[in-house]
Amino acid sequence: MRRRGRKNHVPHYPASSSDHPTVVILGRPNVGKSTLFNRMAGRTASIVKDEPGVTRDRIYAEADIADKTVTLVDTGGWEYSPENETEAGINSQCKKALEEGSLVLFIVDGRHPPTTGDYETAELLRKQEIPTILVVNKIDGPKQENDAAEMYSLGLENMVMVSAAHGRQFDVLEDMMYDFIPDSAKFENRLEAVDVEDTEQEDAEKEYATRVAVIGRPNAGKSSLINKLLNEDRLLTMDMPGTTRDAVDTHIRLSDGREYVFVDTAGIRRKNKVKKESPEHMAVSVAVNAMTKCRVVVLMIDADGEVAEQDAKILGLAVDRGRAVVIALNKWDLLKGDSEKQRAVKELLKQKIAFAPWAKTVTVSALDGRGVNKLLEAIDEANAAFSNRVPTGRLNALFDDIIMHHPPPLRKGRPVKLYFATQASVRPPTFVVQCSYPEALHFSYQRYVENRIRDAFGFEGTPLRMIFKKRARRGDK
């Protein structure tokens, strides 16, 4: 197939941390960037809603263009002349994405004539000398193509008219992109300090990275924590609720070989403060869904503010989904020297999370990095407990001791018998106890058994699921 595009162009090789060329998707709010990103990535990685300002952070995903693999970057709504702090913050993220880019897809809405900002952006991209394709979106047929002819006035040589929602002309777009994407070998030769064997090893190990969802109320410091781990401002942080909308994956590999995928999520406010079908409502749903796909959940709490009932409700969401939990009391540096306030915060937290006393707690400062290493250690320990399996022999030896020192209650004058125990699964650890009359075991006794298992086998940081099951008798169906 003949590849379209500008001939004899000079490929742009950025200083990027990605092992693949980076394709940056840029455009004004509500032109369909996230829809195009999701279609090319083959999954819903960005929230899509017909409202400006939904995407705010840089969101990354890999995609294949014929035999070449690229890293796609979805950006927030670009405003050439930002008018407020939020727009300025999003623009800063867009500019950082452009620094990484090997190719830019400049998206415009073909249903409307180009704006002054579109002309200024086109001129900016020409000056930066990054290969650019003008993607005129929301074009569903030849009539719309004729109506969008004015887009040629932007003066960008490579242009294609598509419908991201329906996939129209995507084959033409990908065909055009192909020529501007460096071959993998050429690209990797220009990456600094990249060893081919190390890269292959990283690809093989990436699936074993610990996946961690960072959750909490708005402005608890979730994005600041991940930025500190990255040592760069990849995620937009502002002192206002609702800054993060998407659940953003960030892969981190430490010098000692430990690997994590941190998922930054939207702040979760009380239901009565969130309008249904709003971008925030959608973002909260994405955040809750992100928990189910992670092994460990880090609940960020603003220690300088009061530990609230909402913090406990958010923790309950993680517990209900059977995830390991680490609680990060953030902004602890603001309480330095105030031992009375520190004790009060910890005591209030203990009261609020009485239903999950096994959750690990670490004090941190996301801005200056204090306590972050201890947080990573707590995540490792919680993940290990989450995946821990107890041999059946050791488990039943413990149950013999339990029966001897604290026998089960009586039922109609006769003791309930505990016959056999086994661990059925991990993540979360699930134990099945066969007994004579499970309905006669009071909640307090079941909790006693759970606590003995925790004490004996070290399950701090993870919920346990206890199933007391009546043993089937011969002849039972």
PEZIZI-V147396 format. One record per backbone hydrogen bond with DSSP energy under -0.5 kcal/mol. NH is the residue of the N-H (numbers start at 1). CO is the residue of the C=O. Records with the same first field share a line. If there is no record, write none. Layout:
NH=CO  CO
This chain:
9=6
11=9
12=102
13=11
14=12
16=14
21=69
23=71
24=22  103
25=73
26=24  105
28=107
31=28
36=32
37=33
38=34
39=35
40=36
41=37
42=38
43=38
45=43
49=47
51=49
54=51
58=234
59=74
61=72
63=70
65=63  68
66=64
68=65
70=63
71=21
72=61  70
73=23
74=59
75=25
77=55
78=27
82=79
88=84
89=85
90=86
91=87
92=88
93=89
94=90
95=91
96=92
97=93
98=94
99=95
100=96  97
101=97  98
102=22
103=22
104=131
105=24
106=104  133
107=26  105
108=135
110=108  137
112=109
119=115
120=116
121=117
122=118
123=119
124=120
125=121
126=122
127=123
128=124
129=125  126
130=125
131=129
133=104
134=158
135=106  133
136=134  160
137=108  135
139=162
140=138
145=141
146=142
147=143
148=144
149=146
151=148
152=149
153=150
154=151
155=152
157=155
159=157
160=134
162=136  160
163=168
167=163
168=163
170=167
173=169
174=170
175=171
176=172
177=173
178=174
179=175
180=177
181=177  178
182=180
187=183
188=184
189=185
190=186  187
191=187  188
194=191
195=193
199=195
200=196
201=197
202=198
203=199
204=200
205=201
206=202
208=205
209=206
210=259
212=210  261
213=296
214=212  263
215=213  298
217=300
220=217
225=221
226=222
227=223
228=224
229=225
230=226
231=227
232=227
234=232
240=238
243=240
248=246  264
249=247
250=262
252=260
254=258
257=254
260=252
261=210
262=250  260
263=212
264=248  262
265=214
268=216
269=267
273=270
274=271
275=273
278=275
282=278
283=279
284=280
285=281
286=282
287=283
288=284
289=285
290=286
291=287  288
292=288
293=289  290
294=291
295=211
296=211
297=324
298=213
299=297  326
300=215  298
301=328
303=301  330
305=302
311=308
312=308
313=309
314=310
315=311
316=312
317=313
318=314
319=315
320=316
321=317
322=319
323=318
324=295
325=461
326=297
327=360
328=299  326
329=327  362
330=301  328
332=364
334=331
335=332
336=333
338=335
339=337
342=338
343=339
344=340
345=341
346=342
347=343
348=344
349=345
350=346
351=347
352=348
353=349
354=351
356=353
357=354
359=356
360=325
362=327
364=329
365=370
369=365
372=369
375=371
376=372
377=373
378=374
379=375
380=376
381=377
382=378
383=379
384=380
385=381
386=382
387=383
388=385
395=391
396=392
397=393
398=394
399=395
400=396
401=397
402=398
403=399
404=400
405=401
406=402
411=414
414=411
416=409
419=417  434
420=434
422=432
424=422  430
425=430
427=386
430=425
431=465
432=422
433=431  467
434=420  432
435=469
436=417
440=437
441=438
442=440
445=442
446=442
447=443
448=444
449=445
450=446
451=447
452=448
453=449
454=450
455=451
456=452
457=453
458=454
459=454
461=358
462=459
465=429
466=464
467=431  465
468=466
469=433  467
471=435
476=473
